[in-house]
Amino acid sequence: MAIKEAPNIQTERLVLRPRADKDIPNMLKMFNNEEVREFLGINPPRDEHSMIEMVRNRTETKWTVALKDTDEFIGDVMIPQIAEGYLGEIGYRFMREHWGSGFAYEAVSAVMEHCKSTLNLKRLSATIDDKNMPSKKLIEKLGFTLVAVLPESHLHGRVADVAYYSLKL
Ligand SMILES: CC(C)(COP(=O)(O)OP(=O)(O)OC[C@H]1O[C@@H](n2cnc3c(N)ncnc32)[C@H](O)[C@@H]1OP(=O)(O)O)[C@@H](O)C(=O)NCCC(=O)NCCS
C-alpha cells in the first residue's frame, strides 16, 4: 500500500511538503534548542535515531515547512488528531532563528485553509501552555478564541496551566 503523505502546499515564501531525510540536521537543531523546547513538555525527542523515525512516520497531516527558494527545513506544522472528520488539533514548531519573520503565521494559515477546503473540517483547536506567549500571540492573530485556561492540567507529559483555543472554520 502506498504511504499516505501530506500534499504539497505553496505560500508566498514557503513550501509545505512531506517530511524527508534531508530535514534531519535542521530538525536536530530545532529540537535541541532550549527556547523551542521550553513549552513542548517531555516530547519531542532530540536524538538522531528518533528524528529518522519521525521523518519516516509520514501522514497526510504532518508537513515540513521549507523556504521556497532553497527547500530548507525551517519548521513543521501538523494536525496530529482529527475527531470524526470534524475537529482537528493543530500544532507547530519553528527553528529559533526563523521566529519573528511571520513564517509560522504564513504556514499555519495555509494549513487552516487546507483543513477547511480539502479536509472539510469544521473546527480547529489548540492547547497551549498559558506561559507560551509567542504561541498564544500567533493563535490569537490567526483568529482562534480563548475558551478557557485549565489550571494544572496535563500537557505533553507535564503539569501546566493550559490555554484551550478553538476556531470555527
Ligand atoms: C510559536 C512560534 C511558532 C511562533 O513563531 P513566530 O515567529 O513568533 O510567529 P509568527 O509567524 O506569527 O511571527 C510573528 C512575528 O513576525 C513578525 N513579522 C516579520 N515579518 C512578517 C511578515 N512578513 N508577516 C507577518 N509577520 C511578520 C511579526 O511582526 C511578529 O513579530 P512580533 O511578535 O514581535 O510582533 C514559535 O515561537 C515556536 O516555534 N515556538 C516553539 C515551539 C512551540 O512552542 N510551539 C507551539 C506549541 S503550542
The ligand as an SDF file (V2000), in Angstrom:
LIG
                    3D

 48 50  0  0  0  0  0  0  0  0999 V2000
    5.0600   29.5830   18.3900 C   0  0  0  0  0  0  0  0  0  0  0  0
    6.0270   30.0160   17.2870 C   0  0  0  0  0  0  0  0  0  0  0  0
    5.8340   29.1310   16.0690 C   0  0  0  0  0  0  0  0  0  0  0  0
    5.7130   31.4690   16.9140 C   0  0  0  0  0  0  0  0  0  0  0  0
    6.6520   31.9130   15.9530 O   0  0  0  0  0  0  0  0  0  0  0  0
    6.7120   33.4600   15.4850 P   0  0  0  0  0  0  0  0  0  0  0  0
    7.7940   33.5730   14.5120 O   0  0  0  0  0  0  0  0  0  0  0  0
    6.7340   34.3200   16.6970 O   0  0  0  0  0  0  0  0  0  0  0  0
    5.2820   33.6480   14.8180 O   0  0  0  0  0  0  0  0  0  0  0  0
    4.8200   34.4960   13.5490 P   0  0  0  0  0  0  0  0  0  0  0  0
    4.9990   33.7570   12.2960 O   0  0  0  0  0  0  0  0  0  0  0  0
    3.4220   34.9170   13.8600 O   0  0  0  0  0  0  0  0  0  0  0  0
    5.7600   35.7430   13.5050 O   0  0  0  0  0  0  0  0  0  0  0  0
    5.4140   36.8500   14.2870 C   0  0  0  0  0  0  0  0  0  0  0  0
    6.4300   37.9330   14.2060 C   0  0  0  0  0  0  0  0  0  0  0  0
    6.9730   38.0750   12.9080 O   0  0  0  0  0  0  0  0  0  0  0  0
    6.9460   39.4820   12.5420 C   0  0  0  0  0  0  0  0  0  0  0  0
    6.9680   39.5740   11.0780 N   0  0  0  0  0  0  0  0  0  0  0  0
    8.0510   39.9390   10.3490 C   0  0  0  0  0  0  0  0  0  0  0  0
    7.7750   39.8620    9.0410 N   0  0  0  0  0  0  0  0  0  0  0  0
    6.4970   39.4460    8.9180 C   0  0  0  0  0  0  0  0  0  0  0  0
    5.6440   39.1650    7.8060 C   0  0  0  0  0  0  0  0  0  0  0  0
    6.0530   39.2850    6.5470 N   0  0  0  0  0  0  0  0  0  0  0  0
    4.3880   38.7250    8.0710 N   0  0  0  0  0  0  0  0  0  0  0  0
    3.9370   38.5920    9.3220 C   0  0  0  0  0  0  0  0  0  0  0  0
    4.7120   38.8420   10.4350 N   0  0  0  0  0  0  0  0  0  0  0  0
    5.9790   39.2510   10.2250 C   0  0  0  0  0  0  0  0  0  0  0  0
    5.7450   39.9990   13.2510 C   0  0  0  0  0  0  0  0  0  0  0  0
    5.7850   41.3850   13.4290 O   0  0  0  0  0  0  0  0  0  0  0  0
    5.7990   39.2480   14.5630 C   0  0  0  0  0  0  0  0  0  0  0  0
    6.7060   39.8450   15.4720 O   0  0  0  0  0  0  0  0  0  0  0  0
    6.1950   40.3680   16.8920 P   0  0  0  0  0  0  0  0  0  0  0  0
    5.6240   39.1850   17.6040 O   0  0  0  0  0  0  0  0  0  0  0  0
    7.4230   40.8920   17.5430 O   0  0  0  0  0  0  0  0  0  0  0  0
    5.1640   41.3870   16.5870 O   0  0  0  0  0  0  0  0  0  0  0  0
    7.4910   29.8890   17.7820 C   0  0  0  0  0  0  0  0  0  0  0  0
    7.6510   30.7110   18.9040 O   0  0  0  0  0  0  0  0  0  0  0  0
    7.9250   28.4700   18.1400 C   0  0  0  0  0  0  0  0  0  0  0  0
    8.2770   27.6680   17.2670 O   0  0  0  0  0  0  0  0  0  0  0  0
    7.9460   28.1350   19.4560 N   0  0  0  0  0  0  0  0  0  0  0  0
    8.4540   26.8410   19.9350 C   0  0  0  0  0  0  0  0  0  0  0  0
    7.5180   25.6990   19.6650 C   0  0  0  0  0  0  0  0  0  0  0  0
    6.1710   25.9260   20.2970 C   0  0  0  0  0  0  0  0  0  0  0  0
    6.0670   26.3770   21.4290 O   0  0  0  0  0  0  0  0  0  0  0  0
    5.1270   25.5900   19.5270 N   0  0  0  0  0  0  0  0  0  0  0  0
    3.7630   25.7940   19.9520 C   0  0  0  0  0  0  0  0  0  0  0  0
    3.3080   24.7560   20.8900 C   0  0  0  0  0  0  0  0  0  0  0  0
    1.6230   25.0740   21.3810 S   0  0  0  0  0  0  0  0  0  0  0  0
  1  2  1  0
  2  3  1  0
  2  4  1  0
  2 36  1  0
  4  5  1  0
  5  6  1  0
  6  7  2  0
  6  8  1  0
  6  9  1  0
  9 10  1  0
 10 11  2  0
 10 12  1  0
 10 13  1  0
 13 14  1  0
 14 15  1  0
 15 16  1  0
 15 30  1  0
 16 17  1  0
 17 18  1  0
 17 28  1  0
 18 19  1  0
 18 27  1  0
 19 20  2  0
 20 21  1  0
 21 22  1  0
 21 27  2  0
 22 23  1  0
 22 24  2  0
 24 25  1  0
 25 26  2  0
 26 27  1  0
 28 29  1  0
 28 30  1  0
 30 31  1  0
 31 32  1  0
 32 33  2  0
 32 34  1  0
 32 35  1  0
 36 37  1  0
 36 38  1  0
 38 39  2  0
 38 40  1  0
 40 41  1  0
 41 42  1  0
 42 43  1  0
 43 44  2  0
 43 45  1  0
 45 46  1  0
 46 47  1  0
 47 48  1  0
M  END
$$$$
